[in-house]
Amino acid sequence: MHRFAALSLRHTAMAAKVSPARFVCVAKAGLQATGSSYTGVSVSCRMFATAGARMKAEDWCGKIFDAIDFNKNGYLDKDEVKKIVLCFGENHEQAELRWAKLLEHVDTNKDSKISRSEYVSYWKNQTSDKVEKDGGYSKDYEEYLANYIDLLKIKSQQHEQELADERRQDTDTDTAAAKSVIGGK
């Protein structure tokens, strides 16, 4: 491991009040899951679930909302919800149905978009049986949520890469077709 990275991990682990060895294990798990370099995003979620720091249930629900709110405008719209549904392997028809159900159950002011407060309120209510006396979720459920947030980010990145590859392939095909029409090679 690069010396700077090791120092950074040690300081981050100390700030999170976990042992550097435990933090490195958590960081490695996040890196292996994403197959990418250290970003701190997945690691920070895992630190909350493993470090003993307690987040309130509404904070966890907010973190999930933030992971889905791709354009960071404070609302979930149809495109963002469909993107997540498609990332998890469902088809466009299923994505439309999920969006309609989400609007029906979560969009309390009926403005055809889901605000952060609507989302948090709905999911906090749906998971109220998992909230402990201190207002946080059980450690197991926190770990589940941290993994889910990581998975959302991974799936979203994979989906974006697939779309970029498709666009690049379409562009290459269009360029080849144009060259053949004008007699180029």
KOLDRENDREN-752860 format. One record per residue (C-alpha): residue in three letters; x, y, z. Coordinates in steps of 0.02 Angstrom, whole numbers, plus 50000, padded with zeros to 5 digits. Layout:
N
ALAXYZ;...
This chain:
185
MET500005000050000;HIS500625017449960;ARG501295026250116;PHE500145041350096;ALA498625030050076;ALA499115020550233;LEU499275036750333;SER497635043150265;LEU496745026950312;ARG497515027350486;HIS496945045350516;THR495225041850446;ALA495085026350556;MET495565036550709;ALA494265049650667;ALA492965035850649;LYS493505028650818;VAL493905011550749;SER495545002350745;PRO496575005550587;ALA496574986750555;ARG494674985950562;PHE494525001350452;VAL495734994250323;CYS494724978150317;VAL493154988250288;ALA494024999050158;LYS494684983750067;ALA492954976150065;GLY492284991949984;LEU493694992449858;GLN493464974349809;ALA491604976849787;THR491824991649670;GLY493434986149587;SER493995004249590;SER495155015449685;TYR494765022549856;THR493405035849847;GLY492855036750027;VAL491015035749983;SER490675017450014;VAL491925017150155;SER491055031250247;CYS489395021950244;ARG490215006150307;MET491105015850446;PHE489435021250517;ALA488825003350516;THR490394996250595;ALA491175010050699;GLY489845011250832;ALA489345028650776;ARG487455029050777;MET486475037350639;LYS484625040550662;ALA483405030950553;GLU482955046650455;ASP484805049550418;TRP484955032250341;CYS483385035150237;GLY484135051750182;LYS485765043250130;ILE484785031250020;PHE483825045849944;ASP485465054849911;ALA486175039449824;ILE484665039049706;ASP484545057949677;PHE485815057849536;ASN485595075949483;LYS485655081749665;ASN484145093249647;GLY483285086949805;TYR481925077249712;LEU481755060149636;ASP480995060649464;LYS480395047249347;ASP482065045849256;GLU483065043249416;VAL481885029949483;LYS481825021149314;LYS483725021349307;ILE483845012249474;VAL482514999649427;LEU483384996249261;CYS485064994749349;PHE484354980449451;GLY483834971049295;GLU482004975249280;ASN481264980649113;HIS480504997249060;GLU478724991549095;GLN479194986449272;ALA480085003049295;GLU478505012449244;LEU477485002349369;ARG478725005549509;TRP478685024149473;ALA476785024349475;LYS476745015149642;LEU478055026649715;LEU477045041949665;GLU475455034249736;HIS476215030149905;VAL477595043049931;ASP477135058949835;THR476025066549969;ASN475845083649886;LYS475495075849715;ASP476775086249618;SER477385071049519;LYS479085070849602;ILE479715064049767;SER480535076349885;ARG481865070950009;SER480675074050155;GLU479285063750072;TYR480485049450040;VAL481255049750214;SER479555050950299;TYR478855036450199;TRP480335024750224;LYS480545029150407;ASN478725024250431;GLN478955008250329;THR480455002950433;SER479825008750604;ASP479874990950669;LYS481764991150644;VAL482075007150744;GLU482865004750915;LYS482605015351072;ASP484005027451026;GLY483165031550860;GLY484405021850755;TYR484245005350667;SER484964989150732;LYS486774986050690;ASP486284972050569;TYR485044983150478;GLU486324997250469;GLU487544985150388;TYR486184979850266;LEU485834998150223;ALA487685002150201;ASN487844987450082;TYR486274992949990;ILE486955010649968;ASP488585003349902;LEU487614992249783;LEU486575006949721;LYS488165016449680;ILE489005001649597;LYS487474997249492;SER487255015449442;GLN489075016849388;GLN488945000649290;HIS487355006649206;GLU488165023249160;GLN489665013949087;GLU488525002648985;LEU487595017848917;ALA489235026448874;ASP489845010648786;GLU488215009648687;ARG488365028048636;ARG490175025448585;GLN489695010048484;ASP488265019548400;THR489455033748358;ASP490735021648287;THR489385013248182;ASP488735030048119;THR490505035748077;ALA490855019647981;ALA489205021247887;ALA489565039347842;LYS491295035047779;SER490615021147669;VAL489305032947595;ILE490615046047549;GLY491845033047490;GLY493065033847636;LYS493775019147729;
